[in-house]
Amino acid sequence: MSLELINFVYDSIANSVHENGLYDGIKALLGVSFGQFLSYVKNDDKDKFQERFLELLESNEELKKELMALKVTTGDNVHGDKITVNGEKNIGKIDSIVTLHIS
């Protein structure tokens, strides 16, 4: 499960446009750590990303739960600030969903 979550976050950062809902949701959940993980993605250092992200997940169960909820909520389908869940388009903004999880 952790490797699947790590790949989800890595791919979401690598393939997302700055200020789209998923990118911003992950950035909000990672807080100050986001910059470190973004630099691993920009440097195409997936091994270091996986190593450090696994350490983070193992030490922070709440973060793991929040990222899993984000993954499930988005259904891995995000376009701009809209999400698609089970084929329904434009369900809402992902940052609204994240706000519910982190408030």
N, C-alpha and C positions, 0 to 999 in steps of 0.2 A: 504494500500500500504506500509506503514512504517513497519508493522509487517512482511510482506513478504520479504522486503528488509533486515530487521534485521536477519531473519532466513537464508536468502541467505548468508549473510556475516558470521554469526556464523558457519553455516555448511561448508562454503568454508574454513574457518580457521581450523575448527576441522578436516575436512577430507582431507585437502590438504597436500602435501608434501612440506617442505621448499624448496624454490626456484623453485616451479612450477609457471607457468604464472599467474594463478588466484591469488594464495597466494601473489605473488610479486606485482600484480596489486592492490590488496586491501591494502597491506602494504604501497605502494607508496601513495595511496589516503589518507590513515589515518595518515600518517606521524608519528609524535612523539606519537600520541594516540594509535598507533598499539600495543605497548607493554602492555598497560593497558588492552586492549581487549583480547590480546593473553593470558594474565594471567587469565582472567575470563574463557576463554575456557579451559585452562589447569586444572583449579580448578573445572571444570564442574559446574560453577555458571552462568547458562543461564539466570536466573532472573535478576541478577545484570548486566550482559551483555546487556540484553534488555533494562533495565532501563536507563543505561548510554548511550547506543547507540541511543535510542530515543531522549534523551536530545541533543545529538550531531547533529542528523538529524534536529531537530526542530530549532537549532541555526545556521545551515549551509546548506542553500538550494542548494548551488553549489555542495557540497559534495554529497548530495542526488541525484542530477542530474547525477553526474559522476558515482556513484555506480549503478544507474538504467541503465545507458548506458553500463556499464560493464556487468551487469546481462543480458541485452538484447543481447549484442554482443556475449557473451559466450554461450548463449542459455542453460545455466546451465550444459553444457557438456564440461568439461575440462579434458584432459589427459596429464599429464606432461606439456610441454610448448606448446602443440598444442590444438586447440579448434575445436569443431565440431558445425557447425551451419546448421540447417535444413538438417541434414544428410550428409553434405559435410565434409569430413574428412581433417584434417591438413590444415585448412584455413590459419593459420599463427600464429605467436607468439602473445600472449595476451599482453606482455609488449610493443609491438609496437603500439597496439591499445590504451593502456592506455597513452602512451607518447603523442599521438595525442590529447587526451582529457585534459591532464594536462599542456601541453606546452602553 
